[in-house]
Amino acid sequence: LFEKRMDGFSAVFHRISYDKIGTSTLQSRATAGVAGATYVFVLPGSPGACKDAWDGILKSQLDYRHRPCNFVEIMPRLDEHLRRGASITA
């Protein structure tokens, strides 16, 4: 599904989750990546886990004011590999 994986998302999610549920976080398959120039976040189904992901990761990363970097400022580059491929075949 993903053209680009964000392995760091899973690592940070597990760290946050571990603080709340301990080793049960091992059961989570939370992951994220880019598919078709769109961010995709795969979260556990529990409302608590989704809130943890939002509060601990996504809220700040989707805020353009977050520094030193954030998802918003790299959005224009999400499909650069698609544009590059199109210019090679054109």
ZAKE-697479 format. One record per atom (N, C-alpha, C): residue in one letter; x, y, z. Coordinates in steps of 0.1 Angstrom, whole numbers, padded with zeros to 4 digits, always signed. Example, Ala and Ser with C-alpha at 12.3 -4.5 7.8 and 13.67 -1.06 7.14 Angstrom:
BEGIN
A+0132-0057+0078
A+0123-0045+0078
A+0132-0033+0078
S+0128-0022+0071
S+0137-0011+0071
S+0129+0000+0079
***
This chain:
BEGIN
L+0008-0012+0000
L+0000+0000+0000
L+0009+0013+0000
F+0019+0013+0008
F+0027+0025+0010
F+0038+0026-0001
E+0039+0038-0006
E+0050+0041-0015
E+0062+0046-0007
K+0059+0052+0005
K+0070+0056+0014
K+0064+0052+0028
R+0073+0045+0036
R+0069+0042+0050
R+0075+0052+0059
M+0068+0054+0070
M+0072+0063+0081
M+0074+0054+0093
D+0085+0047+0093
D+0088+0037+0104
D+0089+0044+0118
G+0093+0056+0118
G+0094+0064+0131
G+0080+0065+0137
F+0070+0066+0130
F+0056+0067+0135
F+0053+0056+0145
S+0056+0044+0140
S+0053+0032+0148
S+0062+0032+0161
A+0074+0036+0159
A+0083+0036+0171
A+0078+0046+0182
V+0074+0058+0177
V+0070+0068+0187
V+0056+0064+0193
F+0048+0058+0184
F+0035+0053+0190
F+0037+0043+0200
H+0046+0033+0198
H+0048+0023+0208
H+0054+0029+0221
R+0062+0039+0220
R+0068+0045+0232
R+0057+0051+0240
I+0048+0059+0233
I+0037+0065+0240
I+0027+0055+0246
S+0024+0045+0238
S+0015+0034+0243
S+0021+0026+0254
Y+0034+0024+0254
Y+0040+0016+0265
Y+0038+0023+0278
D+0039+0036+0278
D+0037+0044+0291
D+0023+0042+0296
K+0013+0039+0288
K-0001+0037+0292
K-0005+0023+0294
I+0000+0013+0286
I-0005+0000+0287
I+0006-0011+0288
G+0018-0006+0290
G+0029-0015+0292
G+0032-0024+0280
T+0036-0036+0282
T+0040-0045+0271
T+0029-0050+0262
S+0017-0047+0266
S+0005-0050+0256
S+0007-0042+0243
T+0015-0032+0243
T+0017-0024+0231
T+0023-0033+0220
L+0029-0044+0224
L+0035-0053+0214
L+0024-0058+0204
Q+0012-0059+0208
Q+0001-0064+0200
Q-0003-0054+0189
S+0001-0041+0191
S-0003-0031+0181
S+0005-0032+0168
R-0002-0030+0157
R+0004-0029+0144
R+0003-0015+0138
A+0003-0005+0147
A+0002+0009+0143
A+0014+0012+0133
T+0011+0018+0122
T+0021+0022+0112
T+0016+0034+0104
A+0024+0039+0096
A+0021+0051+0088
A+0029+0051+0075
G+0024+0058+0066
G+0032+0059+0053
G+0025+0069+0044
V+0030+0069+0032
V+0024+0078+0021
V+0020+0069+0010
A+0007+0070+0006
A+0002+0063-0006
A-0005+0073-0015
G-0001+0073-0027
G-0007+0083-0037
G-0007+0097-0032
A+0004+0101-0027
A+0006+0115-0022
A-0003+0119-0010
T-0008+0108-0003
T-0016+0110+0009
T-0011+0103+0021
Y-0011+0110+0032
Y-0006+0104+0044
Y-0017+0093+0048
V-0012+0082+0053
V-0021+0071+0058
V-0016+0067+0072
F-0024+0068+0082
F-0021+0064+0095
F-0030+0052+0099
V-0023+0041+0102
V-0030+0029+0106
V-0029+0028+0121
L-0041+0029+0128
L-0041+0030+0142
L-0049+0018+0148
P-0046+0014+0161
P-0054+0004+0167
P-0069+0009+0168
G-0078+0000+0170
G-0092+0003+0170
G-0097+0009+0183
S-0090+0009+0193
S-0095+0014+0206
S-0095+0030+0206
P-0105+0036+0212
P-0105+0050+0212
P-0093+0056+0220
G-0089+0049+0230
G-0077+0054+0238
G-0065+0054+0230
A-0062+0044+0222
A-0051+0044+0213
A-0051+0055+0203
C-0063+0057+0197
C-0064+0068+0187
C-0062+0081+0193
K-0067+0083+0206
K-0065+0096+0213
K-0050+0098+0216
D-0043+0087+0220
D-0029+0087+0223
D-0021+0091+0210
A-0025+0085+0199
A-0018+0089+0186
A-0020+0103+0182
W-0033+0108+0184
W-0036+0122+0181
W-0028+0131+0190
D-0030+0129+0203
D-0024+0138+0213
D-0009+0138+0213
G-0003+0126+0211
G+0011+0124+0212
G+0019+0126+0200
I+0013+0125+0188
I+0020+0126+0175
I+0014+0135+0165
L+0001+0132+0161
L-0005+0138+0150
L-0008+0152+0152
K-0013+0156+0163
K-0017+0170+0165
K-0006+0180+0163
S+0006+0177+0168
S+0017+0186+0166
S+0023+0185+0151
Q+0023+0173+0146
Q+0029+0171+0133
Q+0020+0177+0122
L+0007+0178+0124
L-0002+0184+0114
L-0004+0199+0117
D+0004+0205+0126
D+0003+0219+0129
D+0016+0225+0122
Y+0014+0234+0113
Y+0025+0240+0105
Y+0035+0248+0114
R+0030+0251+0126
R+0039+0259+0136
R+0049+0250+0143
H+0047+0237+0143
H+0056+0228+0150
H+0070+0228+0144
R+0079+0229+0152
R+0093+0230+0148
R+0102+0220+0155
P+0112+0214+0149
P+0119+0219+0137
P+0113+0215+0124
C+0104+0205+0124
C+0098+0202+0111
C+0084+0195+0114
N+0076+0194+0104
N+0062+0189+0105
N+0058+0183+0092
F+0047+0175+0093
F+0041+0169+0081
F+0037+0179+0071
V+0031+0190+0075
V+0026+0200+0067
V+0036+0206+0057
E+0048+0209+0062
E+0058+0215+0054
E+0064+0206+0043
I+0062+0193+0045
I+0068+0184+0035
I+0057+0179+0025
M+0044+0183+0028
M+0033+0179+0019
M+0036+0182+0004
P+0042+0193+0000
P+0044+0196-0014
P+0053+0185-0020
R+0061+0178-0012
R+0071+0169-0018
R+0066+0154-0018
L+0054+0152-0013
L+0049+0138-0012
L+0048+0131-0025
D+0046+0138-0036
D+0044+0131-0048
D+0056+0133-0058
E+0067+0138-0052
E+0079+0141-0061
E+0084+0129-0069
H+0083+0117-0063
H+0088+0105-0070
H+0078+0102-0081
L+0065+0106-0080
L+0056+0104-0091
L+0059+0113-0103
R+0062+0126-0099
R+0065+0136-0109
R+0078+0133-0116
R+0088+0128-0108
R+0101+0125-0114
R+0099+0113-0124
G+0091+0103-0121
G+0089+0092-0129
G+0082+0096-0142
A+0072+0106-0141
A+0065+0110-0153
A+0075+0118-0162
S+0084+0125-0157
S+0093+0133-0166
S+0103+0123-0173
I+0106+0112-0167
I+0115+0102-0173
I+0108+0095-0185
T+0095+0092-0184
T+0088+0085-0194
T+0082+0095-0205
A+0082+0108-0202
A+0077+0117-0212
A+0087+0120-0223
***
